[in-house]
Amino acid sequence: MSKSKKVLISGASIAGPTLAFWLAKYGFKVTVVERAPALRLGGQNIDISGPAEKVVKKMGIKTAILDGNTGEIGLQLIGQNGEAAASFPKKAALTGTRELEIIRGDLVTILYESTKKDVTYQFDDSIKTLTQDENQVNVTFASGKKDTFEYVIAADGVYSTTRQLIFGDEPEFKFLGLYISYMTIPREKTDTNWWRWYTAVDSRVLMLRPDNHGTMRASVAFLEDDKGYEKLSADEQKKLLKTRLKGAGWEAERISKALDEADDVYLDRIGQIKAPRWSVGRLAMIGDAAYCPTPLSGKGTTLAIVGAYLLAGELAKHENHQDAFKAYEERMRPYVEKVQNLPPGVPWMVYPKTRFGVAVLNTFAGIVASKPVQKLAGLFSSKGKNKEEDIEIPDYG
């Protein structure tokens, strides 16, 4: 393999820098272009599990991720009177909290620090046009700069502009009828290190999760038709969220008041990207740009890390990029399809409209969280311990 191959990656979140790490390790000359003027360090709690844990261990950053742990001790469903209706501790067979639990922005920083010496980062810029021929890809940036690369990889998220340049409207965004907002709010004495999930009537969910920065990560989610709320201004989104929080109970009033001072409010519709192909010629895509599974799967970060590792490895292994892209997709697509196959009734079943529906949900959760059920689940999960991984992480050398 030629060790002078130039690769351009669009997006400096998680998938992009992970891909950059491995490509640089294999001798490629890598540039990462990022539209934002600096790293985007906001975001909520994310976890790294299964095959992705193997990858970060290979990268030598597992310890740094553990050091950045949020301190979350498990998931608690909060009842209508503020009581804990069900508790799923971190070590339980059924839980939403993993060992490698970290704030998204902290992971972005770790990845950047691990790659900045060997990778060129081009902030406050983006790809404006690209054309490819048999030998290279010609790129014009929004800044006016022009360059040529062997390959260009889109890793710039679910609304990827690079994907649009490559594939047009081919991959569809499959909206799931749910909006979720995220924000950072002050921590109070009454807060705990549990991930607290409160279901309110009228198909609303409020969450509070701890971080390791002395604050709390809050989110508000609600079922709704596709209304384009993600396109509203920040002030308009805050106004909308306050309307949704009215009469919700629990910590709704606190979150509503915190909105006034919050400077990182993010509201988006939830859906999946199911692309029929992930490459064309010398152009390809990874992460949410290619196969966003939605936060409901809990596997978005895992797919980003694993996909980046596999793509880099196959590009290093094959002389022909078409063979590399084909091998990457053959390894990755079955795993992606399994992750994207959400349980029937998701998300609607966990967003009941009536008080009775909320009571039924919390009662059911309490039964699932009981010791006998957890013990039984533990027996089954230990027998099929490796099923969660469902994909081989080869050693590319």
Order of alpha helices (4+ residues) and beta strands (2+ residues): beta-alpha-beta-beta-alpha-alpha-beta-beta-beta-alpha-beta-beta-beta-beta-beta-alpha-beta-beta-beta-beta-alpha-alpha-beta-beta-beta-alpha-alpha-alpha-alpha-alpha
